[in-house]
Amino acid sequence: MTKLHKFCVYTPLRVLAISFVIAFIAAFIAAKIMERDARETMYLMVYGFLIFPNILFSLGSFSVCFNLYQSVRENFSLSFLSFYFPVIFAVFIMLFSRIFGVLAIPLVALPFLIPQTYYFIRFRKRLTEGEIMEDFYYEVSE
């Protein structure tokens, strides 16, 4: 397995772990704030509201594997879309379904966006340095 394959397969799993921790911390803080104002069971809904979408975003972020194609990898816009496709798709659904308020979109997406942005920047940096591709060309030529 090349470095590029490893990066594309393990990045969504890392994002899932990190976003789960961030979402849990954010949900805990939000629940403590809401606990004073809401009924006892109402504040527990915030855990599902923040954690469940991040699990779906992270599972949807396997679209990072589109970067295995050279045409996607070399085009910055397509590479960006492959990393952020789950969030873009979810934002359109949230805006047009009116299930969530517009202010809830950043709250729901932020725990996913933090690690995903880190790995996108890391991927683009390693790609320009050639570090992630050094064993990819060796394996393809054999």
C-alpha positions, 0 to 999 in steps of 0.5 A: 500500500502506497503512502497515497493509498494509506493517506486516503484510507486512514484520513477519514478514520482519523477525522472520525476519531478527532471530530467525535472527540470535538463534537462530544466536548462541544455537546457536553458544553452545550448541554451544561448551558442548556441544562439550566433552561430546559427540561431534564431530557431536552438537553440530552438531545444536543449530544445526538444533534452534534455527534451523529452528523459528525459520524455521517460526515466522517463516513462520507469523507471517504470521497477523499479516495477520489484523490487517487485519480491523477486528474482529481489530485492535480486539480485544486478545486476537485481535490477541495471538493473531494475533501469537503463533499459531505459538508457541502452536500449536508449544508444544501440539504439543511438550507433547503429542508429547513430542518435546522436553522442557518445558525445551526449549520456551523455548530453541526459542521465545525467539529468535522471541519477542524480536522478535515481542514487540517488533513486537507492542508497537510495533503496539499502540502505533502503533494506539492513537496512530492513526499506523498507520491514518491512510492506511488510512481515506483509501484505503478512502474513495476 
